[in-house]
Amino acid sequence: MNVIYILIPIAMLFVVFGLTVFFWAVRKGQFEDLDKQGFSILFDDNGQKSTKANSKANTSSNNKPPKE
């Protein structure tokens, strides 16, 4: 029965922490546009950026021995 004196304050701290994180996320706009991140993978914002990244990946992979 004495353990309840420890568990109740710990549970209250978890609730306060959870509410703090939730309200921080709301203030920062994490829930403003829920579909944006899901669609962002479908569209390329800048073709040059991905081309440079792909060419760097191709040149660095040419230096590695092939995986079996």
mmCIF file as Biopython writes it, N, C-alpha, C and O atoms, coordinates in Angstrom:
data_model
#
loop_
_atom_site.group_PDB
_atom_site.id
_atom_site.type_symbol
_atom_site.label_atom_id
_atom_site.label_alt_id
_atom_site.label_comp_id
_atom_site.label_asym_id
_atom_site.label_entity_id
_atom_site.label_seq_id
_atom_site.pdbx_PDB_ins_code
_atom_site.Cartn_x
_atom_site.Cartn_y
_atom_site.Cartn_z
_atom_site.occupancy
_atom_site.B_iso_or_equiv
_atom_site.auth_seq_id
_atom_site.auth_asym_id
_atom_site.pdbx_PDB_model_num
ATOM 1   N N  . MET A ? 1  ? 0.814  -1.190  0.000   1.0 0.0 1  A 1 
ATOM 2   C CA . MET A ? 1  ? 0.000  0.000   0.000   1.0 0.0 1  A 1 
ATOM 3   C C  . MET A ? 1  ? 0.865  1.265   0.000   1.0 0.0 1  A 1 
ATOM 4   O O  . MET A ? 1  ? 0.431  2.314   -0.478  1.0 0.0 1  A 1 
ATOM 5   N N  . ASN A ? 2  ? 2.067  1.170   0.527   1.0 0.0 2  A 1 
ATOM 6   C CA . ASN A ? 2  ? 2.943  2.334   0.552   1.0 0.0 2  A 1 
ATOM 7   C C  . ASN A ? 2  ? 3.449  2.709   -0.840  1.0 0.0 2  A 1 
ATOM 8   O O  . ASN A ? 2  ? 3.828  3.855   -1.081  1.0 0.0 2  A 1 
ATOM 9   N N  . VAL A ? 3  ? 3.453  1.743   -1.749  1.0 0.0 3  A 1 
ATOM 10  C CA . VAL A ? 3  ? 3.955  2.009   -3.088  1.0 0.0 3  A 1 
ATOM 11  C C  . VAL A ? 3  ? 3.040  2.993   -3.830  1.0 0.0 3  A 1 
ATOM 12  O O  . VAL A ? 3  ? 3.486  3.674   -4.754  1.0 0.0 3  A 1 
ATOM 13  N N  . ILE A ? 4  ? 1.788  3.069   -3.438  1.0 0.0 4  A 1 
ATOM 14  C CA . ILE A ? 4  ? 0.866  3.995   -4.112  1.0 0.0 4  A 1 
ATOM 15  C C  . ILE A ? 4  ? 1.281  5.442   -3.884  1.0 0.0 4  A 1 
ATOM 16  O O  . ILE A ? 4  ? 0.988  6.308   -4.709  1.0 0.0 4  A 1 
ATOM 17  N N  . TYR A ? 5  ? 1.954  5.709   -2.785  1.0 0.0 5  A 1 
ATOM 18  C CA . TYR A ? 5  ? 2.432  7.071   -2.521  1.0 0.0 5  A 1 
ATOM 19  C C  . TYR A ? 5  ? 3.558  7.456   -3.495  1.0 0.0 5  A 1 
ATOM 20  O O  . TYR A ? 5  ? 3.846  8.639   -3.679  1.0 0.0 5  A 1 
ATOM 21  N N  . ILE A ? 6  ? 4.171  6.485   -4.094  1.0 0.0 6  A 1 
ATOM 22  C CA . ILE A ? 6  ? 5.213  6.739   -5.092  1.0 0.0 6  A 1 
ATOM 23  C C  . ILE A ? 6  ? 4.618  6.748   -6.505  1.0 0.0 6  A 1 
ATOM 24  O O  . ILE A ? 6  ? 4.989  7.575   -7.339  1.0 0.0 6  A 1 
ATOM 25  N N  . LEU A ? 7  ? 3.696  5.825   -6.761  1.0 0.0 7  A 1 
ATOM 26  C CA . LEU A ? 7  ? 3.155  5.682   -8.105  1.0 0.0 7  A 1 
ATOM 27  C C  . LEU A ? 7  ? 2.245  6.841   -8.521  1.0 0.0 7  A 1 
ATOM 28  O O  . LEU A ? 7  ? 2.253  7.235   -9.687  1.0 0.0 7  A 1 
ATOM 29  N N  . ILE A ? 8  ? 1.478  7.380   -7.608  1.0 0.0 8  A 1 
ATOM 30  C CA . ILE A ? 8  ? 0.587  8.482   -7.963  1.0 0.0 8  A 1 
ATOM 31  C C  . ILE A ? 8  ? 1.370  9.719   -8.392  1.0 0.0 8  A 1 
ATOM 32  O O  . ILE A ? 8  ? 1.031  10.297  -9.425  1.0 0.0 8  A 1 
ATOM 33  N N  . PRO A ? 9  ? 2.394  10.162  -7.665  1.0 0.0 9  A 1 
ATOM 34  C CA . PRO A ? 9  ? 3.171  11.322  -8.166  1.0 0.0 9  A 1 
ATOM 35  C C  . PRO A ? 9  ? 3.885  11.047  -9.489  1.0 0.0 9  A 1 
ATOM 36  O O  . PRO A ? 9  ? 4.005  11.940  -10.328 1.0 0.0 9  A 1 
ATOM 37  N N  . ILE A ? 10 ? 4.361  9.813   -9.677  1.0 0.0 10 A 1 
ATOM 38  C CA . ILE A ? 10 ? 5.018  9.477   -10.948 1.0 0.0 10 A 1 
ATOM 39  C C  . ILE A ? 10 ? 4.005  9.540   -12.089 1.0 0.0 10 A 1 
ATOM 40  O O  . ILE A ? 10 ? 4.316  10.052  -13.164 1.0 0.0 10 A 1 
ATOM 41  N N  . ALA A ? 11 ? 2.798  9.025   -11.863 1.0 0.0 11 A 1 
ATOM 42  C CA . ALA A ? 11 ? 1.754  9.080   -12.891 1.0 0.0 11 A 1 
ATOM 43  C C  . ALA A ? 11 ? 1.370  10.524  -13.182 1.0 0.0 11 A 1 
ATOM 44  O O  . ALA A ? 11 ? 1.117  10.875  -14.334 1.0 0.0 11 A 1 
ATOM 45  N N  . MET A ? 12 ? 1.322  11.351  -12.172 1.0 0.0 12 A 1 
ATOM 46  C CA . MET A ? 12 ? 0.995  12.759  -12.387 1.0 0.0 12 A 1 
ATOM 47  C C  . MET A ? 12 ? 2.085  13.455  -13.200 1.0 0.0 12 A 1 
ATOM 48  O O  . MET A ? 12 ? 1.786  14.304  -14.041 1.0 0.0 12 A 1 
ATOM 49  N N  . LEU A ? 13 ? 3.344  13.098  -12.954 1.0 0.0 13 A 1 
ATOM 50  C CA . LEU A ? 13 ? 4.438  13.667  -13.750 1.0 0.0 13 A 1 
ATOM 51  C C  . LEU A ? 13 ? 4.337  13.258  -15.215 1.0 0.0 13 A 1 
ATOM 52  O O  . LEU A ? 13 ? 4.592  14.067  -16.107 1.0 0.0 13 A 1 
ATOM 53  N N  . PHE A ? 14 ? 3.963  12.001  -15.464 1.0 0.0 14 A 1 
ATOM 54  C CA . PHE A ? 14 ? 3.778  11.544  -16.843 1.0 0.0 14 A 1 
ATOM 55  C C  . PHE A ? 14 ? 2.658  12.319  -17.528 1.0 0.0 14 A 1 
ATOM 56  O O  . PHE A ? 14 ? 2.787  12.692  -18.694 1.0 0.0 14 A 1 
ATOM 57  N N  . VAL A ? 15 ? 1.580  12.559  -16.826 1.0 0.0 15 A 1 
ATOM 58  C CA . VAL A ? 15 ? 0.463  13.308  -17.408 1.0 0.0 15 A 1 
ATOM 59  C C  . VAL A ? 15 ? 0.887  14.738  -17.716 1.0 0.0 15 A 1 
ATOM 60  O O  . VAL A ? 15 ? 0.584  15.255  -18.792 1.0 0.0 15 A 1 
ATOM 61  N N  . VAL A ? 16 ? 1.579  15.377  -16.791 1.0 0.0 16 A 1 
ATOM 62  C CA . VAL A ? 16 ? 2.034  16.743  -17.009 1.0 0.0 16 A 1 
ATOM 63  C C  . VAL A ? 16 ? 3.009  16.793  -18.186 1.0 0.0 16 A 1 
ATOM 64  O O  . VAL A ? 16 ? 2.934  17.700  -19.015 1.0 0.0 16 A 1 
ATOM 65  N N  . PHE A ? 17 ? 3.914  15.831  -18.262 1.0 0.0 17 A 1 
ATOM 66  C CA . PHE A ? 17 ? 4.868  15.786  -19.366 1.0 0.0 17 A 1 
ATOM 67  C C  . PHE A ? 17 ? 4.143  15.582  -20.696 1.0 0.0 17 A 1 
ATOM 68  O O  . PHE A ? 17 ? 4.457  16.257  -21.676 1.0 0.0 17 A 1 
ATOM 69  N N  . GLY A ? 18 ? 3.186  14.668  -20.742 1.0 0.0 18 A 1 
ATOM 70  C CA . GLY A ? 18 ? 2.433  14.413  -21.969 1.0 0.0 18 A 1 
ATOM 71  C C  . GLY A ? 18 ? 1.652  15.630  -22.422 1.0 0.0 18 A 1 
ATOM 72  O O  . GLY A ? 18 ? 1.639  15.957  -23.609 1.0 0.0 18 A 1 
ATOM 73  N N  . LEU A ? 19 ? 1.007  16.297  -21.494 1.0 0.0 19 A 1 
ATOM 74  C CA . LEU A ? 19 ? 0.257  17.512  -21.842 1.0 0.0 19 A 1 
ATOM 75  C C  . LEU A ? 19 ? 1.191  18.623  -22.320 1.0 0.0 19 A 1 
ATOM 76  O O  . LEU A ? 19 ? 0.856  19.365  -23.244 1.0 0.0 19 A 1 
ATOM 77  N N  . THR A ? 20 ? 2.342  18.734  -21.699 1.0 0.0 20 A 1 
ATOM 78  C CA . THR A ? 20 ? 3.317  19.746  -22.113 1.0 0.0 20 A 1 
ATOM 79  C C  . THR A ? 20 ? 3.786  19.492  -23.542 1.0 0.0 20 A 1 
ATOM 80  O O  . THR A ? 20 ? 3.859  20.422  -24.345 1.0 0.0 20 A 1 
ATOM 81  N N  . VAL A ? 21 ? 4.101  18.255  -23.861 1.0 0.0 21 A 1 
ATOM 82  C CA . VAL A ? 21 ? 4.545  17.917  -25.219 1.0 0.0 21 A 1 
ATOM 83  C C  . VAL A ? 21 ? 3.414  18.150  -26.215 1.0 0.0 21 A 1 
ATOM 84  O O  . VAL A ? 21 ? 3.649  18.663  -27.309 1.0 0.0 21 A 1 
ATOM 85  N N  . PHE A ? 22 ? 2.194  17.780  -25.849 1.0 0.0 22 A 1 
ATOM 86  C CA . PHE A ? 22 ? 1.062  17.979  -26.753 1.0 0.0 22 A 1 
ATOM 87  C C  . PHE A ? 22 ? 0.846  19.458  -27.054 1.0 0.0 22 A 1 
ATOM 88  O O  . PHE A ? 22 ? 0.714  19.833  -28.219 1.0 0.0 22 A 1 
ATOM 89  N N  . PHE A ? 23 ? 0.807  20.301  -26.031 1.0 0.0 23 A 1 
ATOM 90  C CA . PHE A ? 23 ? 0.570  21.725  -26.264 1.0 0.0 23 A 1 
ATOM 91  C C  . PHE A ? 23 ? 1.741  22.386  -26.980 1.0 0.0 23 A 1 
ATOM 92  O O  . PHE A ? 23 ? 1.542  23.340  -27.732 1.0 0.0 23 A 1 
ATOM 93  N N  . TRP A ? 24 ? 2.956  21.894  -26.759 1.0 0.0 24 A 1 
ATOM 94  C CA . TRP A ? 24 ? 4.111  22.404  -27.508 1.0 0.0 24 A 1 
ATOM 95  C C  . TRP A ? 24 ? 3.938  22.094  -28.999 1.0 0.0 24 A 1 
ATOM 96  O O  . TRP A ? 24 ? 4.193  22.946  -29.850 1.0 0.0 24 A 1 
ATOM 97  N N  . ALA A ? 25 ? 3.501  20.860  -29.308 1.0 0.0 25 A 1 
ATOM 98  C CA . ALA A ? 25 ? 3.318  20.472  -30.703 1.0 0.0 25 A 1 
ATOM 99  C C  . ALA A ? 25 ? 2.210  21.288  -31.356 1.0 0.0 25 A 1 
ATOM 100 O O  . ALA A ? 25 ? 2.320  21.653  -32.526 1.0 0.0 25 A 1 
ATOM 101 N N  . VAL A ? 26 ? 1.149  21.577  -30.618 1.0 0.0 26 A 1 
ATOM 102 C CA . VAL A ? 26 ? 0.062  22.387  -31.172 1.0 0.0 26 A 1 
ATOM 103 C C  . VAL A ? 26 ? 0.550  23.805  -31.444 1.0 0.0 26 A 1 
ATOM 104 O O  . VAL A ? 26 ? 0.232  24.384  -32.483 1.0 0.0 26 A 1 
ATOM 105 N N  . ARG A ? 27 ? 1.318  24.364  -30.517 1.0 0.0 27 A 1 
ATOM 106 C CA . ARG A ? 27 ? 1.834  25.728  -30.705 1.0 0.0 27 A 1 
ATOM 107 C C  . ARG A ? 27 ? 2.794  25.815  -31.879 1.0 0.0 27 A 1 
ATOM 108 O O  . ARG A ? 27 ? 2.825  26.829  -32.575 1.0 0.0 27 A 1 
ATOM 109 N N  . LYS A ? 28 ? 3.575  24.771  -32.111 1.0 0.0 28 A 1 
ATOM 110 C CA . LYS A ? 28 ? 4.555  24.777  -33.205 1.0 0.0 28 A 1 
ATOM 111 C C  . LYS A ? 28 ? 3.933  24.434  -34.552 1.0 0.0 28 A 1 
ATOM 112 O O  . LYS A ? 28 ? 4.628  24.459  -35.568 1.0 0.0 28 A 1 
ATOM 113 N N  . GLY A ? 29 ? 2.633  24.111  -34.588 1.0 0.0 29 A 1 
ATOM 114 C CA . GLY A ? 29 ? 1.960  23.856  -35.857 1.0 0.0 29 A 1 
ATOM 115 C C  . GLY A ? 29 ? 2.115  22.450  -36.383 1.0 0.0 29 A 1 
ATOM 116 O O  . GLY A ? 29 ? 1.990  22.238  -37.589 1.0 0.0 29 A 1 
ATOM 117 N N  . GLN A ? 30 ? 2.379  21.490  -35.538 1.0 0.0 30 A 1 
ATOM 118 C CA . GLN A ? 30 ? 2.558  20.118  -35.991 1.0 0.0 30 A 1 
ATOM 119 C C  . GLN A ? 30 ? 1.262  19.508  -36.531 1.0 0.0 30 A 1 
ATOM 120 O O  . GLN A ? 30 ? 1.310  18.573  -37.330 1.0 0.0 30 A 1 
ATOM 121 N N  . PHE A ? 31 ? 0.126  20.015  -36.112 1.0 0.0 31 A 1 
ATOM 122 C CA . PHE A ? 31 ? -1.153 19.454  -36.517 1.0 0.0 31 A 1 
ATOM 123 C C  . PHE A ? 31 ? -1.891 20.350  -37.507 1.0 0.0 31 A 1 
ATOM 124 O O  . PHE A ? 31 ? -3.087 20.155  -37.725 1.0 0.0 31 A 1 
ATOM 125 N N  . GLU A ? 32 ? -1.225 21.313  -38.104 1.0 0.0 32 A 1 
ATOM 126 C CA . GLU A ? 32 ? -1.876 22.240  -39.023 1.0 0.0 32 A 1 
ATOM 127 C C  . GLU A ? 32 ? -2.270 21.574  -40.338 1.0 0.0 32 A 1 
ATOM 128 O O  . GLU A ? 32 ? -3.412 21.704  -40.778 1.0 0.0 32 A 1 
ATOM 129 N N  . ASP A ? 33 ? -1.346 20.870  -40.963 1.0 0.0 33 A 1 
ATOM 130 C CA . ASP A ? 33 ? -1.610 20.245  -42.255 1.0 0.0 33 A 1 
ATOM 131 C C  . ASP A ? 33 ? -1.131 18.802  -42.184 1.0 0.0 33 A 1 
ATOM 132 O O  . ASP A ? 33 ? 0.053  18.528  -42.383 1.0 0.0 33 A 1 
ATOM 133 N N  . LEU A ? 34 ? -2.036 17.891  -41.904 1.0 0.0 34 A 1 
ATOM 134 C CA . LEU A ? 34 ? -1.656 16.498  -41.705 1.0 0.0 34 A 1 
ATOM 135 C C  . LEU A ? 34 ? -1.355 15.777  -43.020 1.0 0.0 34 A 1 
ATOM 136 O O  . LEU A ? 34 ? -0.671 14.753  -43.015 1.0 0.0 34 A 1 
ATOM 137 N N  . ASP A ? 35 ? -1.854 16.295  -44.143 1.0 0.0 35 A 1 
ATOM 138 C CA . ASP A ? 35 ? -1.639 15.637  -45.427 1.0 0.0 35 A 1 
ATOM 139 C C  . ASP A ? 35 ? -0.361 16.076  -46.121 1.0 0.0 35 A 1 
ATOM 140 O O  . ASP A ? 35 ? 0.089  15.401  -47.046 1.0 0.0 35 A 1 
ATOM 141 N N  . LYS A ? 36 ? 0.228  17.167  -45.711 1.0 0.0 36 A 1 
ATOM 142 C CA . LYS A ? 36 ? 1.390  17.730  -46.401 1.0 0.0 36 A 1 
ATOM 143 C C  . LYS A ? 36 ? 2.561  16.752  -46.420 1.0 0.0 36 A 1 
ATOM 144 O O  . LYS A ? 36 ? 3.156  16.526  -47.474 1.0 0.0 36 A 1 
ATOM 145 N N  . GLN A ? 37 ? 2.894  16.183  -45.297 1.0 0.0 37 A 1 
ATOM 146 C CA . GLN A ? 37 ? 4.051  15.296  -45.253 1.0 0.0 37 A 1 
ATOM 147 C C  . GLN A ? 37 ? 3.799  13.996  -46.009 1.0 0.0 37 A 1 
ATOM 148 O O  . GLN A ? 37 ? 4.727  13.412  -46.569 1.0 0.0 37 A 1 
ATOM 149 N N  . GLY A ? 38 ? 2.558  13.544  -46.025 1.0 0.0 38 A 1 
ATOM 150 C CA . GLY A ? 38 ? 2.239  12.336  -46.786 1.0 0.0 38 A 1 
ATOM 151 C C  . GLY A ? 38 ? 2.383  12.528  -48.278 1.0 0.0 38 A 1 
ATOM 152 O O  . GLY A ? 38 ? 2.791  11.605  -48.983 1.0 0.0 38 A 1 
ATOM 153 N N  . PHE A ? 39 ? 2.054  13.719  -48.778 1.0 0.0 39 A 1 
ATOM 154 C CA . PHE A ? 39 ? 2.155  13.996  -50.201 1.0 0.0 39 A 1 
ATOM 155 C C  . PHE A ? 39 ? 3.531  14.498  -50.604 1.0 0.0 39 A 1 
ATOM 156 O O  . PHE A ? 39 ? 3.865  14.480  -51.788 1.0 0.0 39 A 1 
ATOM 157 N N  . SER A ? 40 ? 4.328  14.941  -49.660 1.0 0.0 40 A 1 
ATOM 158 C CA . SER A ? 40 ? 5.628  15.523  -50.012 1.0 0.0 40 A 1 
ATOM 159 C C  . SER A ? 40 ? 6.568  14.494  -50.626 1.0 0.0 40 A 1 
ATOM 160 O O  . SER A ? 40 ? 7.459  14.856  -51.395 1.0 0.0 40 A 1 
ATOM 161 N N  . ILE A ? 41 ? 6.388  13.243  -50.305 1.0 0.0 41 A 1 
ATOM 162 C CA . ILE A ? 41 ? 7.266  12.219  -50.878 1.0 0.0 41 A 1 
ATOM 163 C C  . ILE A ? 41 ? 6.919  11.950  -52.339 1.0 0.0 41 A 1 
ATOM 164 O O  . ILE A ? 41 ? 7.748  11.428  -53.085 1.0 0.0 41 A 1 
ATOM 165 N N  . LEU A ? 42 ? 5.708  12.299  -52.753 1.0 0.0 42 A 1 
ATOM 166 C CA . LEU A ? 42 ? 5.288  12.034  -54.122 1.0 0.0 42 A 1 
ATOM 167 C C  . LEU A ? 42 ? 5.786  13.067  -55.117 1.0 0.0 42 A 1 
ATOM 168 O O  . LEU A ? 42 ? 5.900  12.777  -56.308 1.0 0.0 42 A 1 
ATOM 169 N N  . PHE A ? 43 ? 6.081  14.265  -54.643 1.0 0.0 43 A 1 
ATOM 170 C CA . PHE A ? 43 ? 6.457  15.353  -55.532 1.0 0.0 43 A 1 
ATOM 171 C C  . PHE A ? 43 ? 7.874  15.812  -55.235 1.0 0.0 43 A 1 
ATOM 172 O O  . PHE A ? 43 ? 8.275  15.924  -54.077 1.0 0.0 43 A 1 
ATOM 173 N N  . ASP A ? 44 ? 8.634  16.078  -56.307 1.0 0.0 44 A 1 
ATOM 174 C CA . ASP A ? 44 ? 10.004 16.549  -56.170 1.0 0.0 44 A 1 
ATOM 175 C C  . ASP A ? 44 ? 9.994  18.066  -56.220 1.0 0.0 44 A 1 
ATOM 176 O O  . ASP A ? 44 ? 9.552  18.653  -57.208 1.0 0.0 44 A 1 
ATOM 177 N N  . ASP A ? 45 ? 10.481 18.710  -55.157 1.0 0.0 45 A 1 
ATOM 178 C CA . ASP A ? 45 ? 10.488 20.165  -55.104 1.0 0.0 45 A 1 
ATOM 179 C C  . ASP A ? 45 ? 11.500 20.768  -56.066 1.0 0.0 45 A 1 
ATOM 180 O O  . ASP A ? 45 ? 11.207 21.753  -56.744 1.0 0.0 45 A 1 
ATOM 181 N N  . ASN A ? 46 ? 12.687 20.180  -56.126 1.0 0.0 46 A 1 
ATOM 182 C CA . ASN A ? 46 ? 13.752 20.744  -56.931 1.0 0.0 46 A 1 
ATOM 183 C C  . ASN A ? 46 ? 14.467 19.588  -57.628 1.0 0.0 46 A 1 
ATOM 184 O O  . ASN A ? 46 ? 15.106 18.768  -56.968 1.0 0.0 46 A 1 
ATOM 185 N N  . GLY A ? 47 ? 14.366 19.519  -58.928 1.0 0.0 47 A 1 
ATOM 186 C CA . GLY A ? 47 ? 14.971 18.421  -59.673 1.0 0.0 47 A 1 
ATOM 187 C C  . GLY A ? 47 ? 16.483 18.413  -59.577 1.0 0.0 47 A 1 
ATOM 188 O O  . GLY A ? 47 ? 17.084 17.339  -59.579 1.0 0.0 47 A 1 
ATOM 189 N N  . GLN A ? 48 ? 17.126 19.582  -59.491 1.0 0.0 48 A 1 
ATOM 190 C CA . GLN A ? 48 ? 18.580 19.660  -59.420 1.0 0.0 48 A 1 
ATOM 191 C C  . GLN A ? 48 ? 19.105 19.053  -58.138 1.0 0.0 48 A 1 
ATOM 192 O O  . GLN A ? 48 ? 20.153 18.408  -58.137 1.0 0.0 48 A 1 
ATOM 193 N N  . LYS A ? 49 ? 18.388 19.253  -57.049 1.0 0.0 49 A 1 
ATOM 194 C CA . LYS A ? 49 ? 18.862 18.745  -55.762 1.0 0.0 49 A 1 
ATOM 195 C C  . LYS A ? 49 ? 18.942 17.220  -55.773 1.0 0.0 49 A 1 
ATOM 196 O O  . LYS A ? 49 ? 19.931 16.644  -55.319 1.0 0.0 49 A 1 
ATOM 197 N N  . SER A ? 50 ? 17.906 16.570  -56.291 1.0 0.0 50 A 1 
ATOM 198 C CA . SER A ? 50 ? 17.902 15.114  -56.303 1.0 0.0 50 A 1 
ATOM 199 C C  . SER A ? 50 ? 18.901 14.572  -57.319 1.0 0.0 50 A 1 
ATOM 200 O O  . SER A ? 50 ? 19.476 13.504  -57.106 1.0 0.0 50 A 1 
ATOM 201 N N  . THR A ? 51 ? 19.116 15.288  -58.415 1.0 0.0 51 A 1 
ATOM 202 C CA . THR A ? 51 ? 20.075 14.847  -59.412 1.0 0.0 51 A 1 
ATOM 203 C C  . THR A ? 51 ? 21.491 14.874  -58.855 1.0 0.0 51 A 1 
ATOM 204 O O  . THR A ? 51 ? 22.267 13.944  -59.075 1.0 0.0 51 A 1 
ATOM 205 N N  . LYS A ? 52 ? 21.828 15.934  -58.136 1.0 0.0 52 A 1 
ATOM 206 C CA . LYS A ? 52 ? 23.155 16.013  -57.531 1.0 0.0 52 A 1 
ATOM 207 C C  . LYS A ? 52 ? 23.337 14.922  -56.485 1.0 0.0 52 A 1 
ATOM 208 O O  . LYS A ? 52 ? 24.402 14.312  -56.394 1.0 0.0 52 A 1 
ATOM 209 N N  . ALA A ? 53 ? 22.304 14.682  -55.704 1.0 0.0 53 A 1 
ATOM 210 C CA . ALA A ? 53 ? 22.402 13.654  -54.670 1.0 0.0 53 A 1 
ATOM 211 C C  . ALA A ? 53 ? 22.560 12.280  -55.307 1.0 0.0 53 A 1 
ATOM 212 O O  . ALA A ? 53 ? 23.319 11.449  -54.809 1.0 0.0 53 A 1 
ATOM 213 N N  . ASN A ? 54 ? 21.843 12.033  -56.414 1.0 0.0 54 A 1 
ATOM 214 C CA . ASN A ? 54 ? 21.957 10.750  -57.090 1.0 0.0 54 A 1 
ATOM 215 C C  . ASN A ? 54 ? 23.327 10.574  -57.730 1.0 0.0 54 A 1 
ATOM 216 O O  . ASN A ? 54 ? 23.879 9.474   -57.706 1.0 0.0 54 A 1 
ATOM 217 N N  . SER A ? 55 ? 23.884 11.636  -58.301 1.0 0.0 55 A 1 
ATOM 218 C CA . SER A ? 55 ? 25.189 11.508  -58.941 1.0 0.0 55 A 1 
ATOM 219 C C  . SER A ? 55 ? 26.276 11.285  -57.894 1.0 0.0 55 A 1 
ATOM 220 O O  . SER A ? 55 ? 27.224 10.538  -58.137 1.0 0.0 55 A 1 
ATOM 221 N N  . LYS A ? 56 ? 26.150 11.924  -56.737 1.0 0.0 56 A 1 
ATOM 222 C CA . LYS A ? 56 ? 27.113 11.685  -55.665 1.0 0.0 56 A 1 
ATOM 223 C C  . LYS A ? 56 ? 27.013 10.260  -55.155 1.0 0.0 56 A 1 
ATOM 224 O O  . LYS A ? 56 ? 28.030 9.629   -54.866 1.0 0.0 56 A 1 
ATOM 225 N N  . ALA A ? 57 ? 25.805 9.751   -55.043 1.0 0.0 57 A 1 
ATOM 226 C CA . ALA A ? 57 ? 25.612 8.384   -54.564 1.0 0.0 57 A 1 
ATOM 227 C C  . ALA A ? 57 ? 26.177 7.390   -55.566 1.0 0.0 57 A 1 
ATOM 228 O O  . ALA A ? 57 ? 26.762 6.379   -55.177 1.0 0.0 57 A 1 
ATOM 229 N N  . ASN A ? 58 ? 26.006 7.673   -56.862 1.0 0.0 58 A 1 
ATOM 230 C CA . ASN A ? 58 ? 26.517 6.770   -57.879 1.0 0.0 58 A 1 
ATOM 231 C C  . ASN A ? 58 ? 28.043 6.757   -57.903 1.0 0.0 58 A 1 
ATOM 232 O O  . ASN A ? 58 ? 28.639 5.692   -58.064 1.0 0.0 58 A 1 
ATOM 233 N N  . THR A ? 59 ? 28.686 7.904   -57.748 1.0 0.0 59 A 1 
ATOM 234 C CA . THR A ? 59 ? 30.139 7.938   -57.775 1.0 0.0 59 A 1 
ATOM 235 C C  . THR A ? 59 ? 30.723 7.305   -56.525 1.0 0.0 59 A 1 
ATOM 236 O O  . THR A ? 59 ? 31.764 6.652   -56.592 1.0 0.0 59 A 1 
ATOM 237 N N  . SER A ? 60 ? 30.070 7.489   -55.386 1.0 0.0 60 A 1 
ATOM 238 C CA . SER A ? 60 ? 30.603 6.879   -54.172 1.0 0.0 60 A 1 
ATOM 239 C C  . SER A ? 60 ? 30.369 5.379   -54.174 1.0 0.0 60 A 1 
ATOM 240 O O  . SER A ? 60 ? 31.166 4.631   -53.608 1.0 0.0 60 A 1 
ATOM 241 N N  . SER A ? 61 ? 29.288 4.926   -54.801 1.0 0.0 61 A 1 
ATOM 242 C CA . SER A ? 61 ? 29.034 3.484   -54.840 1.0 0.0 61 A 1 
ATOM 243 C C  . SER A ? 61 ? 29.952 2.794   -55.833 1.0 0.0 61 A 1 
ATOM 244 O O  . SER A ? 61 ? 30.172 1.588   -55.718 1.0 0.0 61 A 1 
ATOM 245 N N  . ASN A ? 62 ? 30.508 3.532   -56.828 1.0 0.0 62 A 1 
ATOM 246 C CA . ASN A ? 62 ? 31.433 2.938   -57.784 1.0 0.0 62 A 1 
ATOM 247 C C  . ASN A ? 62 ? 32.754 2.585   -57.134 1.0 0.0 62 A 1 
ATOM 248 O O  . ASN A ? 62 ? 33.452 1.696   -57.623 1.0 0.0 62 A 1 
ATOM 249 N N  . ASN A ? 63 ? 33.121 3.246   -56.056 1.0 0.0 63 A 1 
ATOM 250 C CA . ASN A ? 63 ? 34.374 2.976   -55.380 1.0 0.0 63 A 1 
ATOM 251 C C  . ASN A ? 63 ? 34.299 1.781   -54.452 1.0 0.0 63 A 1 
ATOM 252 O O  . ASN A ? 63 ? 35.332 1.273   -54.014 1.0 0.0 63 A 1 
ATOM 253 N N  . LYS A ? 64 ? 33.101 1.326   -54.146 1.0 0.0 64 A 1 
ATOM 254 C CA . LYS A ? 64 ? 32.930 0.209   -53.218 1.0 0.0 64 A 1 
ATOM 255 C C  . LYS A ? 64 ? 32.901 -1.098  -54.006 1.0 0.0 64 A 1 
ATOM 256 O O  . LYS A ? 64 ? 32.432 -1.132  -55.144 1.0 0.0 64 A 1 
ATOM 257 N N  . PRO A ? 65 ? 33.401 -2.170  -53.400 1.0 0.0 65 A 1 
ATOM 258 C CA . PRO A ? 65 ? 33.297 -3.455  -54.087 1.0 0.0 65 A 1 
ATOM 259 C C  . PRO A ? 65 ? 31.838 -3.915  -54.078 1.0 0.0 65 A 1 
ATOM 260 O O  . PRO A ? 65 ? 31.086 -3.566  -53.168 1.0 0.0 65 A 1 
ATOM 261 N N  . PRO A ? 66 ? 31.438 -4.686  -55.073 1.0 0.0 66 A 1 
ATOM 262 C CA . PRO A ? 66 ? 30.049 -5.132  -55.142 1.0 0.0 66 A 1 
ATOM 263 C C  . PRO A ? 66 ? 29.710 -6.063  -53.985 1.0 0.0 66 A 1 
ATOM 264 O O  . PRO A ? 66 ? 30.535 -6.860  -53.538 1.0 0.0 66 A 1 
ATOM 265 N N  . LYS A ? 67 ? 28.486 -5.940  -53.520 1.0 0.0 67 A 1 
ATOM 266 C CA . LYS A ? 67 ? 28.015 -6.817  -52.441 1.0 0.0 67 A 1 
ATOM 267 C C  . LYS A ? 67 ? 27.495 -8.103  -53.043 1.0 0.0 67 A 1 
ATOM 268 O O  . LYS A ? 67 ? 26.894 -8.101  -54.117 1.0 0.0 67 A 1 
ATOM 269 N N  . GLU A ? 68 ? 27.726 -9.181  -52.356 1.0 0.0 68 A 1 
ATOM 270 C CA . GLU A ? 68 ? 27.268 -10.477 -52.865 1.0 0.0 68 A 1 
ATOM 271 C C  . GLU A ? 68 ? 26.039 -10.908 -52.129 1.0 0.0 68 A 1 
ATOM 272 O O  . GLU A ? 68 ? 25.495 -11.977 -52.409 1.0 0.0 68 A 1 
#
